[in-house]
Amino acid sequence: MKKILPGIIALISGILILAGYFFQDRSGGLLVLLINWGILLISVAGLVGIGYLLQMHIHRLFQHKKGRFFSIILLVSFLITLILGFLFSLESAFFRELILNIQIPVETSLLALLAVILFSSSTRLIKTRGWTPLSIGFLCSAMVFLFLDLGFLQTGTGTLAAELIVLIRRLPLAGARGILLGMALGGLIVGLRVLLLLDRPFGEGK
Amino acid sequence: MNWSIVGWMAIGLSALMLVIFSLLRKKPDTYSLRRSVSAEGLMKAQTNAIERGQPRLIAIGDQYWSRTYPGLGLHALTALPILADAENIVDGELSVSGGDGSLVVLARQIVQSDYVNGFSMELSNPRVRTILPGPTQLSYSVGLLYELGLQKYGSIALFGNYGPEAILWTEAVQSRGGYVFAAAGSIISQAVLLFNVRDLVIGESVFSTAGLLTSNEVDQTRWMTEDILRVLLILGLIAGVIMRLVGVL
């Protein structure tokens, strides 16, 4: 019973939410109620997760493990943010300025690092994958779209060449839609398998 | 007929096929269209890392639920019991990392449940570390990079929802000789990981990763259902294009 009960709850909740989603006008607020319950549970779990984060760093600090200096920085920053968050509300301009003026430069520097790594990695595509149809196709398409986006190729409006360029420029969108359709199918099957208790990640579901 | 009815039909048909194929339950390998060199590579790398006593990491994404990729968080959790098996759990070198508190809490529950089921109901303290390096996308990325720098990881497996920052982690592991497997979901992450991850699963195959890692009859039902749906979708798209061309739509 202990193993079946979570599955039955998942099954009933899933079907109710699906029904509420498709028949919103007839659900009588049931969908909103269930989603609010879900958000509440997820929020509590999120808080527990932050507890894990703090626990890990406190443990690292007191066990004198490698990297405890950064754990101190994290814990102090967390405490300062928490205290200021209680003192000032999220609407406070001072609080937002203070946090964002630290957060945005840090995130920007990470993105700058990402750009450098992306560039260096792109030069190693052939080394990683070899001369396969995939890697050659990827490189060729990257070159073509880079060239098209530079804007060097100019054509008169309404000409066949202009139509062709518009068509070529829409190809990545079509490809992305294809991948998203495939992923939607995959997502649908994963959800249904959990709902139908064929997959039970919460126990005995291997 | 409106889109709600079409949605119900798609979901109902999928559910029906899953139930029917599960009841029929063919013998293993009767529908073995799926073999993945990437998945086999991950299993080998995990085994090698265990033999060498190296730490291993399973990253399950930075979001449990996202509007664009709603199934990815759940998928990462369904793949977790397969990767966190008894062999992987006992040496205490496995870490599971997520960037969303709820995802990490659920992952911890799964790992503990696996441990109890595999060993004893009396034991409930697996040595698997479930960590939350940061609660937002970029703080998770920075925190994970820091974690990866602390130890020399033998293997890292990426599941779930990520952005392009995933390439930073793969770079950090590969530069120290570690192995990387990625079934990371978002289109951007798939595109950037193509550069430097040899064992990469993309598109709808991401959702089949659990089945690719350990093929059994339950996964065959999923593959059959997915294949039939795919064929129906292709036929639908072709029919839609033809109807548009002749002016019906």
Boltz contact constraints between the chains, C-beta under 6 A:
constraints:
  - contact:
      token1: [A, 22]
      token2: [B, 4]
      max_distance: 6.0
  - contact:
      token1: [A, 22]
      token2: [B, 8]
      max_distance: 6.0
  - contact:
      token1: [A, 42]
      token2: [B, 102]
      max_distance: 6.0
  - contact:
      token1: [A, 45]
      token2: [B, 101]
      max_distance: 6.0
  - contact:
      token1: [A, 45]
      token2: [B, 102]
      max_distance: 6.0
  - contact:
      token1: [A, 45]
      token2: [B, 105]
      max_distance: 6.0
  - contact:
      token1: [A, 46]
      token2: [B, 101]
      max_distance: 6.0
  - contact:
      token1: [A, 46]
      token2: [B, 102]
      max_distance: 6.0
  - contact:
      token1: [A, 48]
      token2: [B, 105]
      max_distance: 6.0
  - contact:
      token1: [A, 49]
      token2: [B, 101]
      max_distance: 6.0
  - contact:
      token1: [A, 49]
      token2: [B, 104]
      max_distance: 6.0
  - contact:
      token1: [A, 49]
      token2: [B, 105]
      max_distance: 6.0
  - contact:
      token1: [A, 49]
      token2: [B, 132]
      max_distance: 6.0
  - contact:
      token1: [A, 50]
      token2: [B, 101]
      max_distance: 6.0
  - contact:
      token1: [A, 50]
      token2: [B, 135]
      max_distance: 6.0
  - contact:
      token1: [A, 52]
      token2: [B, 104]
      max_distance: 6.0
  - contact:
      token1: [A, 52]
      token2: [B, 132]
      max_distance: 6.0
  - contact:
      token1: [A, 53]
      token2: [B, 132]
      max_distance: 6.0
  - contact:
      token1: [A, 56]
      token2: [B, 131]
      max_distance: 6.0
  - contact:
      token1: [A, 66]
      token2: [B, 150]
      max_distance: 6.0
  - contact:
      token1: [A, 67]
      token2: [B, 150]
      max_distance: 6.0
  - contact:
      token1: [A, 107]
      token2: [B, 138]
      max_distance: 6.0
  - contact:
      token1: [A, 110]
      token2: [B, 138]
      max_distance: 6.0
  - contact:
      token1: [A, 114]
      token2: [B, 165]
      max_distance: 6.0
  - contact:
      token1: [A, 117]
      token2: [B, 167]
      max_distance: 6.0
  - contact:
      token1: [A, 117]
      token2: [B, 168]
      max_distance: 6.0
  - contact:
      token1: [A, 117]
      token2: [B, 171]
      max_distance: 6.0
  - contact:
      token1: [A, 121]
      token2: [B, 167]
      max_distance: 6.0
  - contact:
      token1: [A, 121]
      token2: [B, 195]
      max_distance: 6.0
  - contact:
      token1: [A, 121]
      token2: [B, 196]
      max_distance: 6.0
  - contact:
      token1: [A, 122]
      token2: [B, 195]
      max_distance: 6.0
  - contact:
      token1: [A, 125]
      token2: [B, 195]
      max_distance: 6.0
  - contact:
      token1: [A, 128]
      token2: [B, 196]
      max_distance: 6.0
  - contact:
      token1: [A, 128]
      token2: [B, 198]
      max_distance: 6.0
  - contact:
      token1: [A, 176]
      token2: [B, 187]
      max_distance: 6.0
  - contact:
      token1: [A, 179]
      token2: [B, 187]
      max_distance: 6.0
  - contact:
      token1: [A, 179]
      token2: [B, 203]
      max_distance: 6.0
  - contact:
      token1: [A, 182]
      token2: [B, 203]
      max_distance: 6.0
  - contact:
      token1: [A, 182]
      token2: [B, 204]
      max_distance: 6.0
  - contact:
      token1: [A, 183]
      token2: [B, 204]
      max_distance: 6.0
  - contact:
      token1: [A, 185]
      token2: [B, 204]
      max_distance: 6.0
  - contact:
      token1: [A, 185]
      token2: [B, 226]
      max_distance: 6.0
  - contact:
      token1: [A, 185]
      token2: [B, 229]
      max_distance: 6.0
  - contact:
      token1: [A, 186]
      token2: [B, 204]
      max_distance: 6.0
  - contact:
      token1: [A, 186]
      token2: [B, 207]
      max_distance: 6.0
  - contact:
      token1: [A, 187]
      token2: [B, 70]
      max_distance: 6.0
  - contact:
      token1: [A, 187]
      token2: [B, 71]
      max_distance: 6.0
  - contact:
      token1: [A, 188]
      token2: [B, 14]
      max_distance: 6.0
  - contact:
      token1: [A, 189]
      token2: [B, 222]
      max_distance: 6.0
  - contact:
      token1: [A, 189]
      token2: [B, 226]
      max_distance: 6.0
  - contact:
      token1: [A, 190]
      token2: [B, 71]
      max_distance: 6.0
  - contact:
      token1: [A, 190]
      token2: [B, 74]
      max_distance: 6.0
  - contact:
      token1: [A, 190]
      token2: [B, 75]
      max_distance: 6.0
  - contact:
      token1: [A, 190]
      token2: [B, 207]
      max_distance: 6.0
  - contact:
      token1: [A, 191]
      token2: [B, 71]
      max_distance: 6.0
  - contact:
      token1: [A, 192]
      token2: [B, 14]
      max_distance: 6.0
  - contact:
      token1: [A, 192]
      token2: [B, 15]
      max_distance: 6.0
  - contact:
      token1: [A, 192]
      token2: [B, 18]
      max_distance: 6.0
  - contact:
      token1: [A, 196]
      token2: [B, 18]
      max_distance: 6.0
  - contact:
      token1: [A, 198]
      token2: [B, 218]
      max_distance: 6.0
  - contact:
      token1: [A, 199]
      token2: [B, 78]
      max_distance: 6.0
  - contact:
      token1: [A, 201]
      token2: [B, 77]
      max_distance: 6.0
  - contact:
      token1: [A, 201]
      token2: [B, 78]
      max_distance: 6.0
  - contact:
      token1: [A, 201]
      token2: [B, 81]
      max_distance: 6.0
  - contact:
      token1: [A, 201]
      token2: [B, 110]
      max_distance: 6.0
  - contact:
      token1: [A, 203]
      token2: [B, 113]
      max_distance: 6.0
  - contact:
      token1: [A, 206]
      token2: [B, 81]
      max_distance: 6.0
